[in-house]
Amino acid sequence: MSSSGATESALPEPREILYINVSRIGDTLLVTPAVRAVAARWPQARITLLAHPKREEVLRKLPFVQRTGGIEKQRARFMGRIGNPFAGKAYDLAFVCNFDAPLVDYALRVARRVVAFRQPDAALNRRLYRAVEHPALQTTHAVDIQLMLPAALGVAPNATLADIKKAFRQKAAFYHPDRNAAPDAAARFREAQNAYDVLSDPERRQQYDDNRRRNLLDDPLQTAGEIWQAFVRERNLP
């Protein structure tokens, strides 16, 4: 499943994580369980999620993503190069969901370790920290395909109660208003508390998992519509 490279045990704790997913709006939303799994695995890390410029705005309200931005393969060719203000290894870890070489190459320029699906270019694959084999079309659901990238590093989408408690303690300690002066610290602390209350209760956790799977796997267009309606209401658009 993976290319040669460092073992999972050798992976340092990432502080900055980049996630790239340039796709249609439905597929853009289907990546959210994978990004959520990464956020749960490394709750102290800051996650930057890059998507197509016309899709990026619908992802801005994800509570487990700190920054969103737009990217296209044509623009990616010039990003992260010497002379660019964003040049350098700004990220400890990156995930790329696409088969576009410019997007993978950009991630390799700005991240110390990159996980991506195996590319047609063998030389590009050798530079990846993990090269994940993409399943044959029509054999695996789109959400499960997206989850394969974090799974290559041992990141599971279904956290145990111990995982949840650990993530909450770390998140709460980081965002506690008495310790964090950021304007949104109190709100993020409450988000962590609410998430803990839901996910640590077995019955409410089952309801959450059932709803997540039904909404994201069985009816992604409904989920897209709900997110878009919330976006329209927030801006008082006609």
C-alpha positions in Angstrom: 0.0 0.0 0.0 2.8 2.4 0.7 6.1 3.4 -0.8 9.4 2.9 0.9 10.3 5.5 3.4 10.3 6.2 7.2 8.2 3.9 9.3 5.1 5.1 11.1 6.8 5.0 14.5 9.4 7.5 13.2 6.8 10.1 12.3 7.3 13.1 14.5 4.2 14.8 16.0 3.1 17.3 13.3 2.2 20.8 14.3 1.2 22.1 10.9 -0.8 19.9 8.5 -1.8 20.6 4.9 -4.7 18.9 3.2 -5.3 19.4 -0.6 -8.5 18.3 -2.3 -9.4 19.9 -5.6 -12.6 18.5 -6.9 -16.3 19.0 -7.6 -18.5 20.3 -4.7 -19.9 16.8 -3.8 -16.4 15.3 -3.7 -15.1 18.3 -1.8 -17.5 17.5 1.0 -16.8 13.8 1.0 -13.2 14.5 2.2 -14.4 15.9 5.5 -14.5 12.6 7.4 -10.8 12.0 6.5 -9.8 15.5 7.6 -11.8 15.1 10.8 -9.9 11.8 11.5 -6.6 13.6 11.1 -7.7 16.4 13.4 -8.7 13.8 16.1 -5.4 12.0 15.8 -3.3 15.2 16.1 -5.6 17.6 18.0 -2.7 20.1 18.7 -1.9 20.5 15.0 -3.2 23.4 12.9 -4.8 22.1 9.7 -4.8 24.1 6.4 -7.3 22.8 3.9 -6.8 23.9 0.2 -9.6 23.3 -2.3 -10.7 24.6 -5.7 -11.3 28.4 -5.3 -15.0 28.0 -6.1 -15.4 25.3 -3.4 -13.2 26.6 -0.6 -15.7 28.9 0.9 -18.1 26.1 1.8 -15.4 24.5 4.0 -14.6 27.6 6.1 -16.9 26.7 8.9 -15.4 23.2 9.6 -14.5 23.4 13.3 -11.5 21.2 13.0 -9.8 23.2 10.3 -7.9 26.4 11.2 -7.4 27.8 7.7 -8.8 27.3 4.2 -7.6 28.5 0.8 -7.9 28.1 -2.9 -5.6 26.2 -5.2 -5.6 25.1 -8.8 -3.0 22.9 -10.6 -2.1 25.8 -13.0 -1.4 28.1 -10.0 0.3 25.4 -8.0 3.2 25.2 -10.4 4.3 28.6 -9.2 3.5 28.3 -5.5 6.1 27.5 -2.8 9.1 28.4 -5.0 12.1 30.5 -4.1 11.1 34.2 -4.2 7.5 33.3 -3.2 6.5 34.6 0.3 5.1 31.2 1.1 8.3 29.3 0.0 9.9 26.9 2.5 8.7 23.8 4.4 5.8 25.5 6.3 4.1 22.1 6.9 5.2 19.0 8.8 2.8 16.8 7.0 0.6 17.0 3.9 -2.1 14.9 2.3 -3.0 15.2 -1.4 -6.2 13.6 -2.7 -5.6 14.3 -6.4 -3.6 12.7 -9.3 -2.5 16.1 -10.6 1.3 16.2 -10.5 1.5 20.0 -9.9 -0.5 19.7 -6.7 1.7 16.8 -5.4 4.8 18.7 -6.4 3.6 21.8 -4.6 3.0 19.7 -1.5 6.5 18.3 -1.7 7.9 21.8 -1.9 6.1 23.1 1.2 5.8 20.0 3.5 8.4 17.7 5.0 6.4 14.6 4.5 3.6 14.0 1.9 1.0 11.3 1.7 -0.8 10.9 -1.6 -2.3 8.3 -4.0 0.3 6.6 -6.2 1.0 8.9 -9.2 1.8 7.9 -12.8 5.3 9.4 -12.3 7.5 6.9 -10.6 10.1 9.6 -9.7 7.3 11.6 -8.0 6.2 8.5 -6.0 9.8 8.0 -4.7 9.6 11.4 -3.1 6.4 10.6 -1.2 6.4 9.6 2.5 3.5 7.3 1.6 2.2 6.4 -1.8 -1.2 4.8 -1.4 -2.7 2.5 -4.0 -6.0 3.8 -5.3 -8.7 1.1 -5.5 -10.4 0.2 -8.7 -13.3 2.5 -9.6 -16.7 1.3 -8.4 -15.2 -1.0 -5.8 -14.9 1.3 -2.9 -17.1 4.2 -1.7 -15.7 7.7 -2.2 -15.6 8.5 1.5 -13.7 5.3 2.2 -11.2 6.1 -0.6 -10.5 9.5 1.0 -10.0 7.8 4.4 -7.3 5.6 2.9 -4.8 8.5 3.0 -4.8 9.1 6.8 -5.2 5.3 7.3 -1.7 4.9 5.7 -0.3 6.5 8.8 -2.5 4.5 11.2 -5.2 7.2 11.6 -8.6 5.5 12.1 -11.9 7.3 11.4 -13.6 5.7 14.4 -11.9 7.0 17.6 -12.2 5.0 20.8 -13.5 6.6 24.0 -9.8 6.8 25.3 -8.9 8.7 22.0 -11.8 11.1 22.5 -10.9 11.8 26.1 -7.2 12.4 25.2 -8.2 14.7 22.3 -10.5 16.6 24.5 -8.0 17.1 27.3 -5.4 18.4 24.8 -7.9 20.6 23.0 -9.3 22.0 26.2 -5.9 22.7 27.6 -4.9 24.6 24.4 -8.1 26.6 24.0 -9.0 27.2 27.7 -9.7 31.0 27.9 -7.6 31.2 31.0 -4.5 30.1 29.0 -5.3 31.2 25.4 -5.9 34.9 24.7 -7.1 34.3 21.1 -10.4 36.0 20.3 -12.0 32.6 19.4 -10.5 30.6 22.2 -13.7 30.5 24.3 -15.8 29.5 21.3 -13.4 26.7 20.4 -13.2 25.5 24.0 -17.1 25.2 24.0 -16.9 23.3 20.7 -14.5 20.8 22.2 -16.7 20.5 25.3 -19.8 19.9 23.1 -18.0 17.3 21.0 -16.8 15.5 24.1 -20.3 15.4 25.5 -21.7 13.9 22.4 -19.0 11.4 21.5 -18.2 10.1 25.0 -21.8 9.1 25.6 -22.3 5.7 23.9 -25.9 6.3 22.8 -25.3 9.8 21.5 -22.1 8.6 19.8 -24.0 5.9 18.0 -26.5 8.4 16.8 -23.7 10.7 15.6 -22.0 7.9 13.7 -25.3 6.7 12.1 -26.1 10.3 11.0 -22.6 10.9 9.7 -22.6 7.8 7.6 -26.1 8.3 6.3 -25.5 12.0 5.4 -22.0 11.7 3.9 -22.2 8.3 2.3 -25.8 7.8 1.3 -26.9 11.4 0.6 -23.9 13.7 0.0 -26.0 16.1 -2.1 -28.3 16.7 0.8 -25.3 17.5 3.0 -24.0 19.8 0.3 -27.4 21.5 0.2 -27.5 22.0 4.0 -24.1 23.5 4.1 -24.9 25.8 1.2 -28.2 26.9 2.8 -26.3 27.8 6.0 -23.9 29.8 4.0 -26.7 31.7 2.3 -28.5 32.4 5.5 -25.3 33.7 7.2 -24.8 36.3 4.5 -28.5 37.2 4.0 -28.2 36.3 0.4 -31.4 36.2 -1.7 
